[in-house]
């Protein structure tokens, strides 16, 4: 069970690294604009905000990776960062786009459930 839960925590970390790249580097590029449904003007106007958001996603990924690297000693760190992922996903769904609930909060919640079951 630990292998499965750690694999899912790793997958959530990879998602957040992907979000970092999308928001920090691809936001105003065609792929980023298409992903977020933005016009070139809107993307350019919000580029610095998106980069800031991407950096936060990178911190979430870093925390999850840190917890994974510590093995059994990283349990509390994984729990903390998964809770942060879930809260960020719920807040994003409530304030920006409901799709964020499914892309961020649900995978984080499933990973958290498995981490708690595996301990």
NORURMO-V26860 format. One record per backbone hydrogen bond with DSSP energy under -0.5 kcal/mol. CO is the residue of the C=O (numbers start at 0). NH is the residue of the N-H. If there is no record, write none. Layout:
co=CO nh=NH
co=CO nh=NH
This chain:
co=0 nh=4
co=1 nh=5
co=2 nh=6
co=3 nh=7
co=4 nh=8
co=5 nh=9
co=6 nh=10
co=7 nh=11
co=8 nh=12
co=9 nh=13
co=10 nh=14
co=11 nh=15
co=12 nh=16
co=13 nh=17
co=14 nh=18
co=15 nh=19
co=16 nh=20
co=17 nh=21
co=18 nh=22
co=19 nh=23
co=20 nh=24
co=20 nh=25
co=25 nh=28
co=25 nh=31
co=28 nh=32
co=29 nh=33
co=30 nh=34
co=31 nh=35
co=32 nh=36
co=32 nh=37
co=38 nh=42
co=39 nh=43
co=40 nh=44
co=41 nh=45
co=43 nh=46
co=45 nh=49
co=46 nh=50
co=47 nh=51
co=48 nh=52
co=49 nh=53
co=50 nh=54
co=51 nh=55
co=52 nh=56
co=53 nh=57
co=54 nh=58
co=55 nh=59
co=56 nh=60
co=57 nh=61
co=58 nh=62
co=59 nh=63
co=60 nh=64
co=61 nh=65
co=62 nh=66
co=63 nh=67
co=64 nh=68
co=65 nh=69
co=67 nh=70
co=69 nh=72
co=70 nh=73
co=71 nh=74
co=73 nh=77
co=74 nh=78
co=75 nh=79
co=76 nh=80
co=77 nh=81
co=78 nh=82
co=79 nh=83
co=80 nh=84
co=81 nh=85
co=82 nh=86
co=83 nh=87
co=84 nh=88
co=85 nh=89
co=86 nh=90
co=87 nh=91
co=88 nh=92
co=89 nh=93
co=90 nh=94
co=91 nh=95
co=91 nh=96
co=96 nh=99
co=97 nh=100
co=97 nh=101
co=98 nh=101
co=98 nh=102
co=99 nh=103
co=99 nh=104
co=100 nh=105
co=103 nh=107
co=104 nh=108
co=105 nh=109
co=106 nh=110
co=107 nh=111
co=108 nh=112
co=109 nh=113
co=110 nh=114
co=111 nh=115
co=112 nh=116
co=113 nh=117
co=114 nh=118
